[in-house]
Amino acid sequence: MSIMGAISGLLASNEHMDTISNNIANASTIGYKSSKPVFFDMFSCSRESNSINGNGVGVSNIIQNFNNGMLVETGRDLDLGIVQDGFFRIVDAKGNVHYTRNGQFSLDKNKNIITMEGMYLTGKNKSYPQNTSNNSYGLETLNLRHGNILQEKATSSITLTAVLNSNTNSINDKIDISDKNMPQPEDYRTYINIYNKNGEKEQINISFYKIKKNTWKVDVESNENSINDSFQIEFNSNGELISDANLKIKPKNAKYEDITLNLSNTIEQENSENGNEKFSQDGYPKGYLKTFEISQDGEIVGIYSNKQVQVIGQILLSKFINPEKLRPESGNAWSATEKSGTEIIGIPGDTGFGFLSKKTLETSNVDLNKELINMIVAQRNYQSNAQSFKIEDKIISTIINLI
């Protein structure tokens, strides 16, 4: 009977309207993905007849549109947007895994990174294996408490780049350069602060003396005499260092690490002024976490009071072969299903994964103009099916009255 087709049309139009209303209601929901119903036609036939009669319409599925929403800047450190593919992987208090595109995060009292609904963002704390096979990262709740303190590091390497004047006069041959008690003319001296195993700072002096053509003596000594070493370096006629560029300094005090002095970029140059040095060293005192930043590849980089920076965590993303089959849940999240496929985990920016945009959020991908047009269409469909129902009802009433 045509009345059944009208009823099915009313039900399908009503479900269409429900989907449209839900989309419009979530037009401002961060990371929301719009949905639409998939309709199918229904037919029936009987054993007594070869004719096939239309029986109306049904809704086979509600499909989700996972196109990216627009990114908007917020200026907030823990707001993250995903450019292109991927989901943030989150877990609830019971350990159940969920996925979201909503990058609004905050810190709880224990410094866990959590969603606004209180779910925990997962990844890898501190260092992570770059060459680990997929899904074996050992994911854990991201927590910044372990990065509160950066322990002191003793200096083990010094890099010094200097320019030495090849026209400098050599030391008088009568002076014994191995005699530390003999005053010697100083051609060039610089100093640098280093750190011992306790994070204590000490100044060391590095002096250069020209012994003969293309040959220099290097003295390294500290103010407290805990370091006192001498070396000899040689240059070729082009001013390039030809002797070992890495000088091994052996401190007398056990509080210090053995130190490598790298002079590989030091040159000898004619008519130049001694100096123009550039130096660096790898030691530092204890530091405390002041703030942190999140990079495009998901690294959480801590910035410390001792001016050091260090990776303290790694955000990892998840993706699926068929994300449209993820089960939507309250709280703007999804959970995996058998039809969505196996979860694939990776570093943001790697092949197949989107990268992170810091201090931004992904808005809903609902197009209000299209939804309002769809609403008018759904409304007209509903009214037309209702009219069909009324006419069929009048026909049935007329037939009953004739009996």
Buried (B, 14 or more C-beta within 10 A) or exposed (E): EBBBBBBBBBBBBBBBBEBBEBBBEBBEBBBBBBBBBEBEEEEEEEEEEEEEBEBBBBBEEBBBBBEBBEBEEBEBBBBBBBBEBBBBBBBBEEEEBBBBBBBBBBBEEEBBBBBEBEBBBBBBBEEBEEEEEEEEBEBEBBBBEEBEEBEBBBBBBBBBBBBBBBEBEBBEEEBEBEEEEEEBEEBBEBEBEBBBBEBEEBEBBBBBBBBEEBBBBBBBBBEEEBBBBBBBBBBEEEBEBEBEBEBEBEBEEEBBBEBBBBBEEBBBBEEBEBEEBEBEBBBBBBBEBEEBEBBEBBBBBBBBEBEEEBBBBBBBBBBBEEBBBBEBEEBBBBEBEEEBBEBBBBBBBBEEBBBBBBBBBBBBBBBEEEBEEBBEBBBEBBEBBEEBBEEBEEEEEEEEEEE
